[in-house]
């Protein structure tokens, strides 16, 4: 069976060298089970035991004798899927891990835990597995994964070098026409349908959209009931739809509450449920004074553009907001693969000067503008240039992400880079 190769595989393998428990979280249907049951054991060439707690019989069995069952497993890799379904597993797991650590010369075991509820998982990890578990997040497919290219994405090299090496621009113009067409084709599909793996196994647009609609229905009827009490699912769905229509915009909870005639605290609770179940993200503003980040309004993103089509139905959002949302999702998927944790912000001054994204970490910042068209000009880099001048110690270069087929320095150290080249093409 063929699968999309997931970029997170080497990250998980690396963390297994040091941590007895790897926790893989993510929205339902992002590929966690496929990764754990097939790709990870194959990549590591390890015997494994797979147990899914979606099965009520397994939940019953473990509730009766979890310690005994876990201790009798002999494979070096133990995969426990959908563990949020059985919170009682965490104490027995801790006991077994601590016992196993004291045995010298035995088989070294690694437990892989997966789940689609961030809140329930993290609560149990903090309380019982602190110091024993590494956390990894599974997102829908990135453009780099969809293209099947295996080398380092250009974005990684730009971050590491903090400049545009000449060989990268030279390499751009040596790309074959066929390769460019394939990369652009995959980009267009990703922009239209998002990254959920089951969508990519369906050929017809109607089948793709039907799957996404069914996914949303399952999320509302099943996942929400798993993680929080929502008395009126129809009202929750209306709030989800209204929030989704405001993707890539600064969030005003009071405005949303007024539009749906709900209390502000109810909207906050619904927003929190959407956030902990990986359906939306809140992007903070950038301030030198970190305290200000906590009191200023964030930007809201519903990251999967395909799922957004199913949520919004006949409602349309402008091309710029949809494209910015897609670029945001690519940045989120990329940054989790970096060896040092990076932060993502947006930037807006009181005078109205704004920059779509700032990638920050390791003492440096790369400002990024997003343009939903096939041309980029010097004017598009004006705000980035001002930011670089004001932050000379941290910002050395800037990027304009756009949909064209040329790479160019539009202002000094500010580069217009096609999205399919920045996120999708490999660079070795």
Secondary structure, 3 states (H helix, E strand, C coil): CCCCCCCCHHHHHHHHCCCCEEEEECCCCCCHHHHHHHHHHHHHCCCEEEEECCCHHHHHHHHHHHHHHHHHCCCCEEEEECHHHCCCHHHHHHHHHHHHHHCCCCCCCEEEEEECCHHHHHHHHHHHCCCCEEEEECCCCCHHHHHCCCCEEHHHHHHHHCCCCHHHHHHHCCCCHHHHHHHHHHHHHHHHHCCCHHHHCCCCHHHHHHHHHHHHHHHHHHHHHHHCCCCCHHHHHHHHHHHHCCCCEECCHHHHHHHHCCCHHHHHHHHHHHHHCCCCEEECECCCCHHHHCCCCCEEECCCHHHHHHHHCCCCCCHHHHHHHHHHHHHHHHHCCCCCCCEEEEEECCCCCEEEEEEEECCEEEEEEECCCCCCCHHHHHHHHHHHHHCCCCEEEEEEEECCCCCEEEECCEEEEEHHHHHHCEEC
